[in-house]
C-alpha cells in the first residue's frame, strides 16, 4: 500500500510542476513574452548602432564631411556666429 501511495504522490508532484513550474507549460508563455521584448530591444539597439556608425564614418579622415566637422566643433566649443540661429538637439 505504501509503494503505490508514494508513486502517486511523486507523479502528482512532478505533474504539477510540469504544468505550473517556472519551465512548465504556464511558464513557457512568460518566457516567450520575454523573448519577444528582448528581440524588439535588440532591433532598437541595432538601429541606434547603425546611426552611430554612420556619424562616426562621417568623422573619419578618409571621408571627412566639412559640415559634420563644423557641427562637432561648434558643439564642443559652444560657439556660433553673431548672425546665426542655433537650434540645439540631444
Secondary structure as UniProt FT lines:
FT   HELIX           2..20
FT   TURN            22..23
FT   HELIX           25..59
FT   HELIX           61..63
FT   HELIX           66..77
FT   TURN            82..83
//
